[in-house]
Structure formats: C-alpha cells, structure tokens
Amino acid sequence: MEKTLEIPPSAPPHLRMTEEEFEAWCDEDVKAEWVHGEVIVHSPAAYIHVSIASFLIQVVGLFVQHHKIGIVVGPEFQIRMPGLRRVPDLLFIAEPRRNIIKRTFVEGAPDLVMEIVSPDSVERDYREKHLEYEAAGVREYWLFDPQWQRTQVHALNNAGKYARIAESAGVIHSTVLPGFWLRTAWLWQDPLPNTLDVLRELGVL
C-alpha cells in the first residue's frame, strides 16, 4: 500500500494523522506510536536499552515457551487500543487469548507488558502508558529504568487499578506468569548475566 505521508529528514518527531493514515504509512522500517492522532517517532535505542530488551525477550520468551502458557513478542509489534497504537519492548499474551494477535498488531490489551525507560520516555512510560495500560486492562505492567537502576511492577487489582508488586529479598514475582520471577540486580549488571544461568535458576533448564 502506498504511504500517504512522508517525513522529511528535518521534520519534528511529532506529527498528526488519522489511524488509517498511520496504518498505511507505518511499516516495518519505522518504529512509531499513534496516540490520539499524534504520531511519535522513536529515536534509535541506546545499547543498554537494546541489551536489556534482548535479555528479557530471551528469558521471558523461553520461560513461556517451556511452560506452554502463551506467546511473547517484542520489541517491534504494535498494540491497538482505543485511540492508541503503542509499541512495547515486550508483551505476553496467554494461550487462550491467542486470537487477539493479528497480522501487524495485537487487538486489545496483552496480559503483560514490559517497558524499558529511556531518557526521552520517562513521562510516557511512568505516567501515560501506566494510565493507558491500566484503562485497557493489561493485567501486569513491568518498568525497567536503567538510569536509576529501578524496577517497578504493577498488577491490576479487583477494582481494575494498578497496585505495586513489592520486591522481596531483591526478587519480584509475577502474578500473570505462574512461577516466573526476576532478581532485579540481574538487569543492572555489566555484562548482563548469562541467559542459560538465569534459565537454570528459573527451573527451565
């Protein structure tokens, strides 16, 4: 399909278009989100962002695959929610909800989303996406902030609001992925831990 809008090199990262225009314009070569008519084009990710994302996709993805409980996708796949097209670093969809995966996006709320905070995404990740994912019904929202070496995990409570999952002895347990946990110090090591060693601790190997 022919693109309906071209971004010149000097254009600012924020543009406006309809969802239909965005869908026609945004292809696999462009990482962008659509938020109530505004297009947010993402800058190239820093090495620490890419390395943490790769680590999480391997660990979470192989854990989920081992237990046959669903599908892990990231970091280029869109979520389509009312008025929104977001691109999280990682998303998990439970096996019974596999039908929400479409050709180029997920229709509705995944069961779990993980985001890695960049210097230019602090407000977006901590506030905007927090409220959006909560309203859409994303059951669990993980945030990793390399700058402050901070991890936050929020799970929907019975009132449909996010409640913080407390860290205990340096470990956070998921309420959505049965038996899954992360030692938060893993994320801030340089280099990151060997994936196989982590999977052994998680009982996958």
C-alpha positions in Angstrom: 0.0 0.0 0.0 1.3 3.4 -0.9 2.3 5.7 2.0 0.2 8.7 2.4 2.7 10.8 4.3 6.5 11.2 4.1 8.6 12.6 6.9 11.4 14.8 5.6 14.7 14.5 7.5 14.2 17.8 9.2 10.7 17.1 10.4 10.0 17.1 14.2 9.2 13.7 15.7 5.6 14.6 16.4 3.1 14.6 13.5 -0.7 14.3 13.3 -2.7 11.8 11.1 -5.7 9.6 11.3 -5.3 6.0 12.4 -5.9 4.9 8.8 -3.1 7.2 7.5 -0.8 5.9 10.3 -1.5 2.3 9.4 -0.8 3.0 5.7 2.4 5.0 6.4 4.0 3.0 9.3 5.8 -0.1 8.0 8.5 -2.4 9.4 11.2 0.2 8.8 9.6 2.7 11.1 9.2 2.4 14.9 6.4 4.8 15.8 3.4 5.0 18.0 0.0 6.6 17.4 -1.6 8.4 20.3 -5.0 10.1 19.8 -4.0 11.4 16.4 -0.4 12.3 17.2 2.5 10.2 15.8 5.5 9.7 18.0 8.6 8.5 16.0 11.2 6.9 18.2 14.9 7.7 18.2 17.4 4.8 17.8 17.6 3.0 21.1 20.8 3.1 23.3 22.9 0.0 23.7 21.8 -0.6 27.3 18.1 -0.4 26.2 18.7 -2.9 23.4 20.7 -5.3 25.6 18.2 -5.4 28.4 15.3 -5.9 25.9 17.2 -8.8 24.3 17.9 -10.3 27.7 14.2 -10.1 28.8 12.9 -11.4 25.5 15.2 -14.5 25.7 14.4 -15.2 29.4 10.7 -14.5 29.4 10.2 -16.0 25.9 11.9 -19.3 26.8 10.2 -19.5 30.2 6.8 -19.1 28.5 7.7 -21.5 25.7 8.9 -24.1 28.2 5.7 -23.9 30.2 3.5 -23.6 27.0 1.4 -20.8 28.6 1.3 -18.3 25.7 3.3 -16.1 23.3 6.0 -13.5 23.9 6.5 -10.7 21.3 8.8 -7.8 21.1 10.0 -5.2 20.5 8.5 -4.1 17.2 4.9 -5.3 17.4 2.1 -2.8 17.9 -0.7 -2.9 20.5 -4.0 -1.5 19.2 -6.2 0.0 21.9 -8.9 2.6 21.7 -7.3 5.7 20.2 -3.8 4.2 20.6 -1.2 2.2 18.8 1.7 1.5 21.2 4.9 -0.5 20.7 6.1 -2.0 23.9 9.5 -3.6 24.4 7.9 -6.9 25.3 4.4 -8.2 25.5 2.9 -11.5 26.7 -0.4 -13.0 25.6 -1.8 -16.0 27.4 -2.5 -19.0 25.2 -6.4 -18.8 25.5 -6.2 -15.3 24.1 -4.0 -16.1 21.1 -6.8 -14.9 18.8 -6.1 -11.2 19.6 -2.9 -11.4 17.6 -3.4 -10.0 14.1 -1.0 -9.8 11.2 0.6 -6.5 12.2 -0.7 -5.7 15.7 -2.4 -7.1 18.8 -6.1 -6.1 19.0 -6.6 -5.1 22.6 -4.7 -5.5 25.8 -2.0 -8.1 26.2 -1.8 -9.9 29.6 1.6 -8.4 30.4 3.7 -5.6 29.1 7.4 -4.7 29.8 8.9 -1.3 29.0 12.5 -0.1 29.3 12.6 3.6 30.2 14.8 5.9 28.0 15.7 9.5 28.9 13.1 10.7 26.4 10.4 8.3 27.5 10.2 9.0 31.3 6.8 10.8 31.3 5.5 8.4 28.6 6.4 5.2 30.4 5.8 6.2 34.1 2.6 8.1 33.6 1.0 8.0 30.1 1.4 4.3 29.4 0.7 3.4 33.1 -2.7 5.0 32.8 -3.4 3.6 29.3 -2.4 0.1 30.1 -4.4 0.2 33.3 -7.5 1.5 31.5 -7.1 -1.1 28.7 -6.9 -4.0 31.2 -3.2 -5.0 30.8 -3.0 -7.3 33.8 0.6 -6.6 34.6 3.0 -3.7 33.7 6.8 -4.0 34.3 9.0 -0.9 34.1 12.8 -1.1 34.0 14.7 2.2 34.4 18.5 1.8 33.6 19.3 5.4 34.6 18.2 4.9 38.2 18.6 1.1 38.2 15.0 0.8 39.3 12.3 -1.8 38.6 8.6 -1.3 39.2 5.9 -3.9 38.6 2.2 -3.1 38.8 -0.7 -5.6 38.7 -4.4 -4.9 38.3 -6.4 -5.3 41.5 -10.0 -6.3 41.9 -11.0 -2.6 41.3 -9.2 -2.6 37.9 -6.5 -0.3 39.2 -2.7 -0.9 39.3 -1.2 -1.9 42.6 2.5 -2.2 43.1 4.0 -5.7 43.5 6.5 -5.5 46.3 10.1 -6.6 45.9 11.2 -9.2 48.4 14.9 -10.0 49.0 15.8 -8.5 45.7 13.2 -10.6 43.8 9.9 -9.7 42.1 7.4 -12.5 41.4 4.9 -12.2 38.5 1.2 -12.7 39.2 0.4 -13.3 35.5 3.2 -15.8 34.6 2.9 -18.7 37.1 6.3 -19.4 38.7 8.1 -16.6 37.0 10.3 -14.2 39.0 13.2 -11.8 38.3 16.2 -10.9 40.5 16.2 -7.1 39.9 20.0 -6.9 40.2 20.3 -9.0 37.1 19.2 -6.1 35.0 21.9 -3.7 36.2 25.0 -6.0 35.7 27.5 -5.2 33.0 27.7 -7.5 31.2 24.2 -8.9 31.8 24.0 -12.4 33.3 24.3 -15.4 31.1 20.8 -16.3 29.9 21.4 -20.0 30.4 22.4 -19.4 34.0 19.2 -17.4 34.6 17.0 -20.0 33.0 18.6 -22.7 35.2 17.6 -20.6 38.3 14.1 -20.3 36.9 13.9 -24.1 36.5 13.6 -24.0 32.7 16.9 -25.9 32.1 
